[in-house]
Amino acid sequence: MIRTIILMIILLSFCGKSFSQQGFNTEKKDSSNVYHFALIKYCDYLDKIKNETRLIYVENNFLITGNLPNKIKDHVIKYLDKGELKSHLMKHDKITLIRIVPLRVKGNDIFVNVIPFNVTYKKRNFKYVNGGGLGIKFEFDFKTNGLIFKSSEYGGI
């Protein structure tokens, strides 16, 4: 556990720098932000499976979603906090809400998960149900001293 935390600190300290290959970071307001890139990959996935959703609701997490765009291609992105989510669900039966999970490390892979939840609100409680999500893997490249995209895969739970 301590090894993982130390590795994350080291990796994140390099993320803000510019690299010759596509170097990813967590701070910029462009597609070099790992979370922005993950959301692009999710939109690409929706397009690939011919999902006609053009309004995507994303769970607001200021540390992650603060620098993300309101539109990717023809997908409109709306960020909802708990209050906005509750208000929406008071008017609608359910909503598909996307959660972007912070960077994590597993072995040599660094990854971000984008998980769609079907959310309902009944008896003053939120109920989140999902059947999987999109995993976007990065690896640390010592030559460029940064994160580079490795792969993305949609999988079930």
N, C-alpha and C positions, 0 to 999 in steps of 0.2 A: 504494500500500500504506500509506504513512504517512498519507495523507488518510483512508483507511478506519479506521485505528487511532484517529486523532484524533476522527473522527466518533463512533466507538463509545464512547470515553471521555466525550465530551460527552453523548451520549444516555444512557449508563448513570448519569451523575451526576444526571440529571433523573428517573430511573426510581423512585427511592425516595420521591418526593413524591406528594401526593394531588392529583388533578385532577378537574374537574367532569364530564367524560366518563369512560368506563371507562379509567382510567390503569393501565397495566401496569408491573410492576416485576419484579425477580429475587429479592427478599428475603422477602416476606410468605408466610405459610402459608395463603393463601386463593386464590381463583380470579383475583385480580388479579396473581398471579405468572405470568409469561409461560409458564413451563414447566408449571405446573399447568393453565393454560388450554389449552396444546398437548395435554396428556394428555386433557383433557376432549374436545377436538375429535377426538382419535383414538378415544376410546370412542364418541362420536357416530357416527363413520365406521363402526365395527364394527357398531353398532346399525342403521345405515342399510343396510348390505349384508347384514343379517340373520345376521351371524356369531355363533355361539352361545358364543364364548369369554367366560368370565366371570372367569377367572384370567389376569391379564396379568403377565408377567415383564418387568421393566425393568432394564436394565443400571445398576448403581449407580455414580453419579458424585457424590460428596459435594457438590461445588459446585452441581450442578444438582438432584439428587434429594433433598438433605437436608431441604428444606421441603415436599416433596410428600406427598399423602395416601396412606393405605393402601387407600382405597376411593373410587371415583367411581361414583355411581349404584349399579347392582348389579354393577359390576366390582370384583373384589378385585385390588389391585396389590401385587406382591411384588418387592422390589428385591434383586437378586443381585450379589454381588461375584464376582471370578474363582474364588475357592475354592468358593463356593456353587454357581456355575455348573458347575464341574468335578464336584462331588459329585452334582448333579442328573443330569448326563450320564453318570455312571458307572452310574446306575440306569435311564436312559431313552436311547433311540436319538438323539432330537433334542429341541430346544426352540425355540419362537418367542420371541426376546428382543428387546425394544424398546430402541432407542438414541435418546436425546433429544440432538440436536446443539445446542451452544450458539448463542446469538444471533449472526447474521451480517448483514452489510450488502452489498446488491447494488443499485447505483444509488440510488434513493430508497426502496427497500424494505428493511425489517429483517425477518428471518425466522428461524423455528425449524423444524427438520425432525424428524419423528418417523418413525424407520425400523425396520420389523420385519425381523429377520434370522432365518433358519432356521439354527440352530447345531448342529453335531455336534462330537464329541471323539473323535479316533482317533489312535493312535500318538503320544500326548502332545502333540497339537496341536488347537487349536480351528479349525473351519472355519465361516466366516460367509458366508451367501449371502442376497442380497435381490433383489427385483424392483421396488423402488421405495419410496415412502414418502409421508407426508403433509407438505406444506409449509404452514406457517401464516405469513401475511404480516401485518406491522404497518407502520404509517407513523408518522413523527414529526409530531405536530400542534403547530405553533408557538402556536396560540391557547390550547391547554390545557397546553402545555409538557410533553407526554408522548406515550407510545406509545398508539396506538389500533388495534384490530383492523381489518384490511382484507379478508382473504379466506383461505380454506383450500382446498387442492386436492390430491387424491391423484394421483400420477403415477409412471410407470415410469422405469427408467433408460435 
